Amino acid sequence: MSEQQNALEDLGSSGVLSALAWADTSAYRRTMEDYDPETGHDQGWVGTTAHRLFCDRLHRVFSTGKYAVDVPEAAGAGLDAVAAGLFPGEYRKMPIIAPGVVTWSDLNQSPGWRCGRWRVLLASFVYGESNRIPWPRKSPTKRRVASQGEPAGYLEPHPMLPFDDELDRSLVSVVQAVSEEEEGLDLTSLIAAHSVELEVGLRELYLGRSRLNRGGGKAWYWKHDLLATDFGTPSTGTIPTSPGPRPESPGVQDAPVRLRREAREGNDK
């Protein structure tokens, strides 16, 4: 079985894939609803705000960050806070994942979550350019993740290019920290890349293994379109109480948005 198949099976069965799709939908719905250049929002506001809200929604569904609980049995006590600030109906569509199944696992202060052997980090990109994301021009953390060894069984082997001393001077501390952290661990870092086209309100969300594409070339060893997948309503545990009913939903639906002036994606670590 390929790495892609293993990752999608593990993260799908645990509810992580549906959580990413739900969080992306909720984050962009709120962002697009609130965006108004007449109030002083600049061109980067949409991307930056959506990225932050994406993190917030993932904290909610994974019971991490300010939504963390000491023991899984205490999860039911804070559900009002988990639902607060969401649009009507969004909480009922939120995947149910028991606390502890997914844990907070940031990398050099770049937001990340771990489930088993997989860590998922977030990155924004320009809509329509997912296959040409310039990882060498991203943050040191994202460049380091794209520098991971090739997946086992990868069908297009190529020699790793040497680092450019000037370009990668900032990578030294990150590489050392990541190497120390992951030494002896069976851990692979993946990227959840998100984007929006404001003119027509279309979104993109991919999960995959990034590839350091110096000099151009493919940006991924593999990637999977999370918005083209019907995940149903996965559950890895039962949360005892809820501020409202949570009936089954057929999957993550695109949210209605209010379109305004185009804005670029925000920066991420």
C-alpha positions in Angstrom: 0.0 0.0 0.0 1.4 3.5 -0.9 2.0 6.2 1.6 -1.0 8.1 0.2 -3.3 5.2 0.7 -2.0 4.6 4.2 -2.4 8.3 5.1 -5.9 8.6 3.7 -7.1 5.4 5.3 -5.6 6.3 8.8 -6.8 9.9 8.7 -10.1 9.1 7.1 -11.1 6.4 9.7 -10.1 8.7 12.6 -12.2 11.6 11.2 -9.3 13.9 10.5 -10.1 14.3 6.8 -13.7 15.2 7.4 -12.6 17.6 10.2 -10.3 19.4 7.8 -13.1 19.8 5.3 -15.6 21.0 7.9 -13.1 23.5 9.4 -12.2 24.9 6.0 -15.8 25.4 5.1 -16.7 27.1 8.4 -13.6 29.3 8.4 -14.1 30.7 4.9 -17.8 31.2 5.4 -17.2 33.4 8.4 -14.3 35.2 6.7 -16.2 36.0 3.5 -19.2 37.1 5.5 -17.1 39.6 7.5 -14.8 40.9 4.8 -15.5 44.5 3.9 -12.8 46.7 2.5 -14.8 49.8 3.4 -14.1 49.1 7.1 -10.3 49.1 6.4 -9.7 45.4 5.6 -6.6 45.2 3.3 -5.8 42.8 0.5 -4.3 40.2 2.8 -7.1 40.2 5.3 -9.1 37.3 3.8 -6.2 34.9 3.6 -4.8 35.8 7.1 -8.3 35.7 8.8 -9.3 32.4 7.1 -6.0 30.8 8.1 -6.5 31.8 11.8 -10.2 30.7 11.8 -9.1 27.4 10.2 -6.9 26.8 13.2 -9.7 27.8 15.6 -12.1 25.3 14.0 -9.6 22.5 14.1 -9.0 23.2 17.8 -12.7 22.9 18.4 -13.1 19.6 16.6 -9.9 18.1 18.0 -10.4 19.4 21.6 -7.0 21.2 21.6 -5.9 24.7 22.3 -8.4 26.7 24.4 -10.9 23.9 23.8 -8.7 21.2 25.4 -10.0 19.1 28.2 -8.1 17.3 31.0 -9.9 14.0 30.5 -12.1 12.8 27.7 -15.0 12.3 30.1 -15.1 16.1 30.7 -15.7 16.9 27.0 -19.4 17.3 27.4 -19.1 20.1 29.9 -17.6 22.6 27.5 -19.8 22.0 24.4 -21.5 25.4 24.7 -18.1 27.0 24.2 -17.3 24.8 21.3 -20.5 25.8 19.5 -20.2 29.5 20.3 -19.4 31.8 17.4 -20.4 29.3 14.7 -23.1 29.9 12.2 -26.4 28.2 12.8 -26.2 24.5 11.7 -22.4 24.4 11.6 -22.0 22.7 15.0 -24.5 19.9 14.0 -22.2 19.2 11.0 -19.0 19.2 13.0 -17.4 15.7 13.1 -17.4 14.0 16.5 -13.9 13.1 17.4 -13.1 12.0 21.0 -10.5 14.1 22.8 -7.0 12.6 22.6 -7.4 11.0 19.2 -5.8 14.0 17.7 -3.2 16.0 19.6 -1.6 19.4 19.2 1.8 19.1 17.5 3.1 22.4 16.3 6.4 22.5 14.4 8.6 25.6 15.0 5.4 27.4 16.1 3.6 26.5 12.9 0.2 25.1 13.8 0.0 21.4 13.6 -2.0 18.4 14.8 -0.9 14.8 15.1 -2.9 11.6 14.7 -0.9 8.4 14.9 2.2 8.6 12.6 0.8 11.6 10.7 1.2 15.3 11.5 -0.8 17.9 9.6 0.3 21.5 9.1 -1.6 24.3 7.4 -0.5 26.4 4.4 -2.3 28.9 2.2 -1.6 29.3 -1.5 -2.8 31.3 -4.5 -6.1 29.8 -5.9 -5.4 27.6 -9.0 -1.7 27.3 -8.3 -1.6 24.2 -6.0 0.7 22.3 -8.3 3.1 25.2 -8.5 3.4 26.2 -4.9 6.9 27.6 -4.5 8.0 25.8 -1.3 11.6 27.1 -1.5 10.1 30.6 -1.1 7.9 29.6 1.8 8.8 29.8 5.5 11.8 27.8 6.8 9.3 25.3 8.5 7.4 24.7 5.2 10.7 24.3 3.3 11.9 21.8 5.9 8.7 19.8 5.6 9.1 19.7 1.8 12.6 18.5 2.3 11.6 15.2 4.0 12.8 12.1 2.3 10.7 10.7 -0.6 7.8 8.4 0.3 8.5 4.7 0.2 7.7 3.4 -3.2 7.7 6.7 -4.9 7.8 6.1 -8.6 9.8 9.1 -9.7 13.1 9.1 -7.7 15.4 12.1 -8.1 18.6 13.2 -6.3 18.1 15.7 -3.6 19.5 19.1 -4.6 22.1 20.6 -2.3 21.1 23.5 -0.2 21.9 27.0 -1.3 23.9 28.5 1.6 22.3 32.0 1.3 18.8 30.8 0.6 18.8 28.2 3.4 20.7 29.9 6.1 17.5 30.3 8.1 16.8 26.6 7.8 19.7 25.5 10.0 18.0 25.9 13.4 14.7 24.5 12.0 16.4 21.4 10.5 18.2 20.8 13.8 15.1 21.1 15.9 13.0 18.9 13.6 15.7 16.3 13.4 16.0 16.1 17.2 12.2 16.0 17.6 11.6 13.3 15.0 14.7 11.2 15.7 13.5 7.7 16.4 9.8 8.6 15.8 7.6 7.2 13.1 6.3 10.6 12.1 5.5 12.1 8.7 4.4 15.7 8.3 1.7 16.4 5.7 0.4 19.8 4.5 -3.3 20.9 4.3 -3.2 23.6 1.7 -6.2 26.0 1.4 -7.2 28.8 -1.0 -10.2 30.8 -2.2 -11.1 32.6 -5.5 -13.0 35.7 -4.4 -14.6 36.6 -7.7 -16.6 33.4 -7.9 -16.4 32.2 -4.3 -14.7 28.8 -5.1 -12.4 27.2 -2.5 -9.6 24.6 -2.8 -8.4 22.3 0.0 -5.7 19.6 -0.5 -3.9 17.2 1.8 -0.6 15.9 0.7 3.1 15.4 1.0 4.9 18.5 -0.2 8.0 18.3 -2.4 10.8 20.8 -2.4 10.6 22.1 -6.0 13.7 24.1 -6.4 13.8 25.5 -10.0 10.1 24.8 -10.5 8.5 21.4 -11.0 5.9 19.5 -9.1 5.0 20.8 -5.7 3.8 17.5 -4.3 4.7 13.8 -4.1 1.0 13.3 -3.8 -2.1 15.3 -2.9 -5.8 14.6 -2.3 -8.7 16.9 -3.0 -10.6 17.1 0.3 -13.5 19.2 -1.1 -14.3 16.6 -3.7 -14.8 13.8 -1.2 -18.0 12.9 0.6 -16.9 11.8 4.1 -20.3 11.3 5.6 -20.3 11.9 9.4 -17.4 9.9 10.9 -17.2 9.4 14.6 -14.4 8.0 16.8 -16.3 8.5 20.1 -19.4 9.7 21.7 -19.6 13.1 23.4 -22.1 12.8 26.2 -24.1 16.0 25.9 -24.7 18.6 23.3 -26.3 22.1 23.1 -28.4 20.9 20.2 -29.2 17.9 18.1 -26.5 16.6 15.7 -28.3 14.7 13.0 -26.5 12.9 10.2 -25.4 15.1 7.3 -24.4 13.8 3.9 -21.0 15.5 4.0 -19.4 18.9 4.0 -21.3 21.3 1.9 -20.1 24.5 0.3 -21.1 27.5 2.4 -22.9 30.5 1.0 -20.6 33.5 0.9 -20.8 37.2 0.3 -18.3 38.1 -2.4 -16.2 41.3 -2.2 -13.0 42.7 -3.6 -10.2 40.2 -4.3 -7.6 39.6 -1.6 -4.4 37.6 -1.5 -3.7 34.7 0.8 -2.1 35.5 4.1 1.3 34.5 5.3 1.8 31.4 7.3 4.7 30.0 9.3 
